[in-house]
Amino acid sequence: MYVDLLLWANIPYGTLHNRYHGKHTKGIGGQIVFSNEEEKVMINAVIKCVDWGYSLTLMDLRIVAKSYLDSKGVIVQVFGADNLTGDDWARSLLKRHKLLIKD
């Protein structure tokens, strides 16, 4: 019965075995780069700049993230050779923290 289910769902036996024995502990999808606390610090910096009358673009936010990664000496392969986050990452960050953006 289980073999039929594995074949039907196209799940390799090794994947099911590893999952059952706790070898797959990471979540589904892309893994996080910044902790929730690190993201909150970036968002608070954006809010502070807006309070002071400076508007930041998505590129500014991406550069802040890149500078932080560079200062920690972390290289994220997904972000490419220059370690610059993508536009979609910046939009997702703002969406996760429910901030409005203007194009």
C-alpha positions in Angstrom: 0.0 0.0 0.0 2.7 2.5 1.0 4.7 1.6 -2.1 1.7 2.4 -4.3 1.3 5.7 -2.5 5.0 6.5 -3.1 4.7 5.7 -6.8 1.5 7.6 -7.1 2.9 10.7 -5.5 6.3 10.3 -7.2 8.1 10.5 -3.8 11.4 8.6 -3.7 11.7 6.0 -1.0 14.9 7.7 0.3 13.1 11.0 0.8 10.3 9.3 2.9 12.9 7.3 4.9 15.0 10.5 5.7 11.9 12.4 6.6 10.6 9.7 8.9 14.0 9.5 10.7 14.2 13.3 11.2 17.0 14.0 8.7 15.0 16.7 6.9 14.6 19.4 9.6 14.5 22.5 7.5 11.2 24.0 6.3 9.9 23.8 2.8 11.0 26.4 0.3 13.9 28.9 0.4 15.8 29.1 3.6 15.8 32.5 5.5 18.9 34.6 5.3 18.1 37.2 8.0 16.6 36.4 11.4 13.3 38.0 12.3 15.2 40.3 14.7 17.6 41.4 11.9 14.7 42.2 9.6 13.0 44.2 12.3 16.2 46.3 12.7 16.2 47.0 9.0 12.5 47.9 9.0 13.0 50.2 12.0 15.8 52.0 10.1 13.5 52.5 7.2 10.8 53.9 9.5 13.3 56.2 11.1 14.4 57.6 7.8 10.8 58.2 6.8 10.2 60.0 10.1 13.2 62.3 9.3 11.7 63.1 5.9 13.9 60.8 3.7 12.1 58.4 1.4 14.0 55.2 0.7 13.7 53.2 -2.5 13.8 49.5 -2.8 17.3 49.8 -4.0 18.3 51.6 -0.8 16.8 48.8 1.2 18.7 46.2 -0.9 21.9 48.1 -0.3 21.3 48.2 3.4 20.9 44.4 3.4 24.0 43.9 1.2 26.1 46.1 3.6 24.9 44.1 6.5 25.7 40.8 4.9 29.2 42.1 3.8 29.9 43.3 7.4 29.1 39.9 8.7 31.2 38.3 6.0 28.3 36.2 4.8 28.0 35.3 1.1 24.6 34.2 -0.1 24.8 32.3 -3.4 21.2 33.0 -4.3 21.9 36.8 -4.3 24.7 36.4 -6.8 28.4 37.3 -6.9 27.8 40.9 -5.6 25.6 39.7 -2.6 22.9 42.2 -3.6 19.4 41.0 -2.7 16.8 41.0 -5.4 13.9 43.4 -5.9 11.5 40.6 -5.0 13.3 40.0 -1.7 12.9 43.7 -0.8 9.2 43.7 -1.7 8.7 40.5 0.3 10.4 42.0 3.3 8.1 45.0 3.3 5.1 42.8 2.8 6.1 40.5 5.7 6.3 43.5 8.0 3.1 45.1 6.4 4.7 48.3 5.2 3.2 50.2 2.3 5.4 50.8 -0.7 5.0 53.2 -3.6 6.4 52.4 -7.0 
